[in-house]
Amino acid sequence: MSIPPFIPFTIASGLIVSCVVCADEVSLGARGKVTGTIESVSADQNISLRSSLSTEPLQLRGDELESIVFEKSNTPPAHTNNILFLKNGDVLPINVEQLDEKTLSFDSPWSGKKSVARGAIDSLHFGTMENMVIYQGPNQNEWQIGKAWKFDKGLVSQAWGSVHRDFEELPERYILQFTVEWTGNAGMKCLFASTTADGGGLTDCYFLQFNSGGLELKRQSTGAKKYTSLASFNDFTPDILEDSKMAVELRVDRGNRLLQLAVNGKQLRNNIIDPAETGPMPSGHLISFVCTSGSEDRHTITDIRLSNWGSASAEARMEKRTDTKRDVLFDIESNRSSGTLRSIKAGEDLQVLFENPHDPSPKPLPGSKVAVIYFAGEKAKKLSQPYQLKLQGSGTLHVDSFSLADGVLRASHPELGELEIAASLISEITRIP
């Protein structure tokens, strides 16, 4: 029986197609998902998708579109010197060109040269190129799966046990990021800088465990005290996450015995110290994920990234805003100035002119000495844009509308105007409820 090329949402309920090659996934909400290769999306979000279901492209109506997840790129995204945060919640990797009293001009690997009104800016981060991506995945045949896990667009647990990868060497300072989703009960551990896959035997490592008892970061040692709790969050339990999904960011500074933990973009703790009594810092090369719950539960690990953690401005960029009525500048040593950002001028090193009441005739400050500038004004209380675009690697834009044709996504942005972005640079499009 042949399947007609037009499949309205009313008959697409429960339709799920799995294909390793056809990696784009269209979610129709409660009506199911269709997987294939997207050929185009019209201005009213009707989708043409090539699938093994039909010899002709399927035509999907867009009035109930929930999300589109695009095939993941194995190529790390281009690095940028700056990250721009807008008041509407956008996070944009950019290279600053200049700023005057009205406008910030920039270049970007995702949409070329653009400008944005100064009043739309929440903050501008400097020195972000130093966090160079070492690894991005997971990809098939890269991880030691064993019998407890399988690969299906991510690492998927099937029973109690571990999946691991040997990275040969971990930097002195590094950032580990991953996303975990679960069905059933959540029960997982992430071991890093480990010498064994599951933490058994004589092992020096760190591990983050998450289950109904909460979230906890621990040190495992071969010394007299095997386990040391470094940070615990007993109220951070699976039931508070409505979508059963958690994005984790772990930062490790071996030289200072310092760790930092963020979940879903929120810093839980940024000054976690591994006490000297636990012995030498873990120096293993393995990163592992362990399912600690039953075989009826499923955990899916995606968006794994391992990056160098640059030292010049990393800590200072974590400083919190202290004033919304004036501009606030933090330098790379976390020194704070409140006043008015007059200009940023191009050069071999950006020149930042910042005026404060104690120095009404300031000299330009090299951009390499600046960590973050917060712009005066409050963030938007509520977003009005109906779609959110996520860039491959990092970056988020909220847009009024979009279309896709010939490998190019065209979108209307409230501050940046009309955008053209290569579809290969987009990881996901979500309709905001």
C-alpha positions as CSV (number, residue, x, y, z in Angstrom):
1,M,0.0,0.0,0.0
2,S,1.5,3.4,-1.0
3,I,1.4,6.3,1.4
4,P,0.2,9.6,-0.1
5,P,2.8,12.4,-0.2
6,F,0.5,14.8,1.8
7,I,0.2,13.8,5.5
8,P,-1.8,16.3,7.4
9,F,-1.3,16.4,11.2
10,T,-4.7,14.9,11.7
11,I,-3.5,11.5,10.5
12,A,0.2,11.7,11.6
13,S,-0.5,10.7,15.2
14,G,2.1,8.3,16.5
15,L,4.1,8.2,13.3
16,I,7.7,7.7,14.1
17,V,10.4,6.9,11.5
18,S,13.9,6.1,12.6
19,C,16.8,6.4,10.1
20,V,20.5,6.9,10.7
21,V,21.0,8.8,7.5
22,C,17.8,10.8,7.6
23,A,18.5,12.8,10.7
24,D,16.1,15.7,10.7
25,E,13.1,15.2,13.0
26,V,9.8,17.0,13.0
27,S,7.8,16.9,16.1
28,L,4.0,17.2,15.8
29,G,3.4,17.4,19.5
30,A,0.9,14.8,20.8
31,R,0.4,13.6,17.2
32,G,3.9,12.1,16.9
33,K,7.1,12.6,15.0
34,V,8.4,12.2,11.5
35,T,12.0,11.7,10.6
36,G,13.6,12.4,7.3
37,T,15.4,15.1,5.4
38,I,13.8,18.5,5.3
39,E,13.8,20.0,1.8
40,S,12.0,23.3,2.5
41,V,9.9,25.2,5.0
42,S,7.5,27.8,3.7
43,A,6.9,31.2,5.3
44,D,3.8,29.8,7.0
45,Q,5.9,26.8,8.3
46,N,4.5,24.1,6.0
47,I,7.2,21.5,5.6
48,S,8.4,19.5,2.7
49,L,10.2,16.4,4.0
50,R,11.8,13.5,2.1
51,S,11.2,10.2,3.9
52,S,11.4,6.5,3.3
53,L,7.6,6.6,3.7
54,S,7.1,7.9,0.2
55,T,8.8,8.2,-3.1
56,E,7.6,11.9,-3.1
57,P,8.4,14.4,-0.4
58,L,5.8,14.5,2.4
59,Q,4.0,17.7,2.9
60,L,3.4,18.5,6.5
61,R,1.1,21.3,7.7
62,G,2.8,23.8,10.0
63,D,-0.1,25.0,12.1
64,E,0.7,22.5,14.8
65,L,4.5,22.3,14.4
66,E,6.2,21.9,17.8
67,S,9.8,21.6,16.9
68,I,12.4,20.7,14.2
69,V,15.6,19.0,15.3
70,F,18.2,19.1,12.5
71,E,21.0,16.6,11.8
72,K,23.9,17.3,14.1
73,S,27.1,18.5,12.6
74,N,30.4,16.7,13.5
75,T,32.4,19.9,12.8
76,P,32.9,22.1,15.9
77,P,31.4,25.6,15.3
78,A,33.7,28.6,14.4
79,H,35.0,30.4,17.5
80,T,34.2,34.0,18.3
81,N,35.9,36.6,20.5
82,N,32.6,37.8,22.1
83,I,29.2,36.6,23.2
84,L,26.4,39.1,23.0
85,F,23.4,38.7,25.3
86,L,20.3,40.6,24.3
87,K,17.5,41.8,26.6
88,N,15.0,39.4,24.9
89,G,17.1,36.4,26.0
90,D,19.1,35.9,22.8
91,V,22.7,34.6,23.1
92,L,24.8,35.4,20.0
93,P,28.4,34.3,19.4
94,I,30.0,37.3,17.6
95,N,33.1,39.3,16.9
96,V,32.7,43.0,17.9
97,E,33.7,45.6,15.3
98,Q,32.7,48.8,17.0
99,L,30.1,50.5,19.3
100,D,29.0,54.1,19.4
101,E,26.3,55.8,21.5
102,K,23.5,54.2,19.4
103,T,24.7,51.0,17.7
104,L,26.9,47.9,18.1
105,S,28.3,46.6,14.8
106,F,29.6,43.0,14.6
107,D,30.6,40.1,12.4
108,S,29.4,36.5,13.0
109,P,30.0,33.1,11.5
110,W,26.3,32.5,11.4
111,S,25.0,35.6,9.6
112,G,27.8,37.8,8.6
113,K,28.0,41.5,9.4
114,K,25.1,42.9,11.4
115,S,24.3,45.7,13.8
116,V,22.0,46.0,16.8
117,A,20.6,49.0,18.7
118,R,22.5,49.6,22.0
119,G,19.2,49.6,24.0
120,A,18.6,46.0,23.0
121,I,21.8,44.8,24.6
122,D,21.9,43.1,28.0
123,S,25.6,42.3,28.2
124,L,28.7,41.7,26.2
125,H,31.3,39.1,27.1
126,F,34.9,39.3,26.0
127,G,37.7,36.7,25.5
128,T,35.3,33.8,24.7
129,M,37.5,32.4,21.9
130,E,39.7,30.8,24.6
131,N,37.2,28.1,25.3
132,M,38.3,26.0,22.3
133,V,36.2,22.9,21.6
134,I,38.2,19.7,21.8
135,Y,35.4,17.2,21.2
136,Q,31.7,17.4,20.2
137,G,29.4,14.4,19.9
138,P,28.4,11.8,20.6
139,N,28.9,10.1,17.2
140,Q,28.4,6.5,16.4
141,N,31.4,4.1,17.1
142,E,33.2,6.7,19.2
143,W,32.1,5.3,22.7
144,Q,32.6,1.9,24.3
145,I,29.0,0.9,24.4
146,G,28.9,-2.6,26.0
147,K,25.6,-4.4,26.6
148,A,24.0,-1.8,28.9
149,W,23.9,1.0,26.3
150,K,23.2,1.6,22.6
151,F,23.7,4.4,20.1
152,D,20.5,6.0,18.7
153,K,21.1,9.7,18.0
154,G,22.8,9.7,21.3
155,L,23.9,7.3,24.1
156,V,20.9,5.4,25.3
157,S,20.9,3.2,28.4
158,Q,19.2,-0.2,28.3
159,A,20.2,-1.6,31.7
160,W,22.5,-0.9,34.7
161,G,26.0,-0.3,33.4
162,S,28.4,2.1,31.8
163,V,29.4,3.6,28.5
164,H,32.8,5.4,28.3
165,R,35.4,7.1,26.1
166,D,39.1,7.5,26.5
167,F,40.1,11.1,25.6
168,E,43.9,10.3,25.9
169,E,44.5,13.5,27.7
170,L,42.3,16.1,29.6
171,P,43.5,19.7,29.7
172,E,44.7,21.3,32.9
173,R,41.5,23.4,32.8
174,Y,38.5,22.1,30.9
175,I,34.7,22.3,30.5
176,L,32.5,19.2,30.2
177,Q,29.0,19.7,28.9
178,F,26.2,17.2,28.2
179,T,22.4,16.9,28.1
180,V,20.6,14.0,29.7
181,E,16.9,13.1,29.1
182,W,15.1,10.2,30.8
183,T,11.9,8.2,30.8
184,G,10.8,6.3,33.9
185,N,13.0,6.9,36.9
186,A,16.2,9.1,36.6
187,G,19.3,7.3,37.9
188,M,22.7,8.2,36.4
189,K,26.2,9.1,37.2
190,C,28.8,10.9,35.1
191,L,32.4,10.0,35.9
192,F,35.2,12.2,34.7
193,A,39.0,12.2,34.9
194,S,38.5,8.5,35.8
195,T,40.8,5.6,35.4
196,T,38.0,3.0,35.1
197,A,34.7,3.1,33.3
198,D,32.3,2.4,36.2
199,G,34.4,3.7,39.2
200,G,35.0,0.2,40.5
201,G,38.3,-0.9,42.1
202,L,41.0,1.6,43.0
203,T,39.9,4.7,41.1
204,D,40.6,8.4,41.4
205,C,37.9,10.4,39.8
206,Y,35.1,12.9,40.1
207,F,31.5,11.9,39.6
208,L,28.1,13.7,39.4
209,Q,25.2,11.6,40.4
210,F,21.5,12.3,39.9
211,N,18.5,10.4,41.2
212,S,15.4,10.8,43.4
213,G,17.7,11.8,46.2
214,G,18.9,14.9,44.4
215,L,22.1,16.0,42.6
216,E,25.5,15.6,44.1
217,L,29.1,16.1,43.0
218,K,31.6,13.8,44.7
219,R,35.3,13.0,44.7
220,Q,36.4,9.3,44.7
221,S,39.9,8.6,45.9
222,T,42.2,5.7,46.5
223,G,43.2,7.3,49.9
224,A,41.9,6.5,53.3
225,K,38.6,8.2,52.7
226,K,37.1,6.8,49.5
227,Y,34.3,9.3,48.9
228,T,34.1,13.0,49.7
229,S,31.0,15.0,48.9
230,L,32.0,18.3,47.3
231,A,28.5,19.8,46.6
232,S,25.0,18.4,47.2
233,F,21.6,19.7,46.2
234,N,19.0,17.5,47.9
235,D,16.1,19.6,46.6
236,F,17.2,19.3,43.0
237,T,15.3,16.2,42.2
238,P,13.9,14.8,38.9
239,D,10.3,15.7,39.7
240,I,11.1,19.5,39.5
241,L,12.1,19.2,35.8
242,E,8.9,19.0,33.9
243,D,10.4,17.9,30.6
244,S,12.6,15.2,32.2
245,K,15.7,16.9,30.7
246,M,18.8,18.4,32.2
247,A,21.7,20.3,30.6
248,V,24.9,20.0,32.7
249,E,28.1,22.1,32.6
250,L,31.1,21.1,34.7
251,R,34.3,23.2,34.9
252,V,37.5,21.8,36.3
253,D,40.6,23.8,37.2
254,R,43.2,21.2,38.3
255,G,45.8,23.7,39.3
256,N,43.5,25.4,41.8
257,R,41.6,22.3,42.8
258,L,38.5,24.2,41.7
259,L,35.2,22.9,40.2
260,Q,32.1,24.7,39.0
261,L,28.7,23.3,38.3
262,A,25.8,24.8,36.2
263,V,22.5,23.1,35.3
264,N,20.1,24.3,32.6
265,G,22.2,27.5,32.2
266,K,22.0,28.4,36.0
267,Q,25.1,28.4,38.2
268,L,24.5,26.1,41.1
269,R,27.9,26.7,42.6
270,N,31.0,28.3,41.2
271,N,33.5,27.8,44.0
272,I,33.7,24.1,44.7
273,I,37.0,23.2,46.3
274,D,38.5,19.6,46.3
275,P,40.3,19.6,49.7
276,A,44.0,18.6,49.7
277,E,43.3,15.7,52.0
278,T,41.7,13.8,49.2
279,G,45.1,13.4,47.6
280,P,46.5,14.3,44.1
281,M,43.9,15.6,41.6
282,P,42.4,12.9,39.4
283,S,44.4,12.5,36.2
284,G,42.6,9.8,34.4
285,H,41.4,10.2,30.8
286,L,38.1,8.4,30.9
287,I,34.6,10.1,30.8
288,S,31.8,7.7,31.6
289,F,28.1,7.6,32.0
290,V,26.6,5.0,34.3
291,C,22.9,4.0,34.5
292,T,22.1,3.3,38.1
293,S,18.4,2.5,37.8
294,G,16.5,-0.4,36.4
295,S,16.3,-1.8,32.8
296,E,12.8,-0.4,32.4
297,D,14.2,3.2,32.6
298,R,15.9,5.0,29.8
299,H,18.6,7.7,29.8
300,T,19.7,9.5,26.6
301,I,22.9,11.4,26.6
302,T,23.4,14.0,23.9
303,D,25.2,17.3,23.2
304,I,28.5,16.2,24.7
305,R,31.2,18.9,24.5
306,L,34.7,19.0,25.9
307,S,36.5,22.3,25.8
308,N,39.6,24.1,27.0
309,W,38.6,26.5,29.8
310,G,40.6,29.7,29.2
311,S,42.0,31.4,32.2
312,A,42.2,35.1,31.3
313,S,38.6,36.2,31.8
314,A,36.6,33.0,32.6
315,E,36.1,33.7,36.3
316,A,35.4,37.4,35.8
317,R,32.7,36.7,33.2
318,M,30.8,34.9,36.0
319,E,30.5,38.1,38.0
320,K,26.9,39.1,38.6
321,R,25.3,42.4,37.6
322,T,25.2,44.8,40.5
323,D,23.4,47.8,38.9
324,T,20.7,48.0,36.2
325,K,20.6,51.8,36.1
326,R,24.2,52.3,34.8
327,D,26.6,50.3,32.7
328,V,28.9,48.0,34.7
329,L,32.3,46.8,33.5
330,F,34.3,43.9,35.1
331,D,37.9,43.6,34.0
332,I,39.7,40.2,33.9
333,E,40.7,40.6,37.5
334,S,37.1,41.0,38.5
335,N,37.5,44.7,39.3
336,R,34.2,46.5,38.9
337,S,33.4,50.0,37.4
338,S,29.9,51.6,37.2
339,G,29.3,54.4,34.8
340,T,28.8,54.8,31.0
341,L,30.3,52.8,28.2
342,R,31.2,55.5,25.7
343,S,32.6,53.5,22.7
344,I,34.3,50.4,21.5
345,K,36.7,51.0,18.6
346,A,38.3,48.4,16.2
347,G,42.0,47.7,16.2
348,E,44.5,44.9,16.7
349,D,43.0,44.9,20.2
350,L,39.6,46.5,20.7
351,Q,39.7,49.8,22.5
352,V,37.0,50.2,25.2
353,L,36.3,53.7,26.5
354,F,34.4,53.5,29.8
355,E,33.7,56.5,31.9
356,N,32.9,56.4,35.6
357,P,32.3,59.3,38.1
358,H,35.8,58.8,39.6
359,D,37.5,59.1,36.3
360,P,35.6,61.5,34.0
361,S,38.6,61.6,31.5
362,P,39.3,57.9,31.0
363,K,41.9,56.3,28.7
364,P,40.8,53.5,26.4
365,L,41.1,50.0,28.0
366,P,42.3,47.2,25.7
367,G,39.6,44.7,25.0
368,S,41.9,41.9,26.2
369,K,41.7,43.4,29.7
370,V,37.8,43.4,29.7
371,A,35.8,40.4,30.9
372,V,32.2,41.5,30.7
373,I,30.1,44.7,30.3
374,Y,26.6,44.9,31.5
375,F,24.4,47.5,29.8
376,A,21.9,49.7,31.7
377,G,18.3,48.6,31.6
378,E,16.1,45.7,32.5
379,K,15.6,42.5,30.6
380,A,12.3,41.9,28.7
381,K,9.6,40.5,31.0
382,K,8.0,38.4,28.3
383,L,9.0,37.3,24.9
384,S,6.6,37.9,22.0
385,Q,8.5,36.0,19.3
386,P,6.9,32.7,18.5
387,Y,10.0,30.7,17.5
388,Q,13.4,29.9,19.0
389,L,16.4,29.0,16.9
390,K,19.3,27.2,18.5
391,L,22.7,27.3,16.7
392,Q,25.0,24.4,16.4
393,G,27.4,24.5,19.4
394,S,26.0,27.5,21.2
395,G,23.7,30.5,20.6
396,T,20.0,31.2,20.6
397,L,17.8,33.6,18.6
398,H,14.1,34.4,19.0
399,V,12.4,35.2,15.7
400,D,9.0,36.3,14.5
401,S,9.0,34.0,11.4
402,F,11.2,31.8,9.3
403,S,11.4,29.8,6.1
404,L,14.0,27.4,4.6
405,A,14.9,26.7,1.0
406,D,18.1,25.6,-0.8
407,G,19.9,25.0,2.5
408,V,19.4,28.5,3.8
409,L,17.1,29.5,6.6
410,R,15.6,33.0,6.4
411,A,14.2,34.6,9.5
412,S,12.8,37.9,10.7
413,H,14.4,39.1,13.9
414,P,13.0,41.9,16.0
415,E,16.4,43.6,16.5
416,L,18.6,42.3,13.8
417,G,16.1,42.5,10.9
418,E,16.1,39.9,8.1
419,L,18.6,37.1,8.6
420,E,20.0,34.4,6.3
421,I,21.7,31.5,8.1
422,A,23.0,28.3,6.6
423,A,20.7,25.5,7.7
424,S,23.8,23.4,8.6
425,L,24.4,25.9,11.4
426,I,21.0,25.4,13.0
427,S,20.5,22.6,15.5
428,E,16.8,23.1,16.5
429,I,13.8,25.2,15.9
430,T,11.1,25.3,18.6
431,R,7.7,26.9,18.7
432,I,7.3,28.8,22.0
433,P,4.0,27.9,23.6
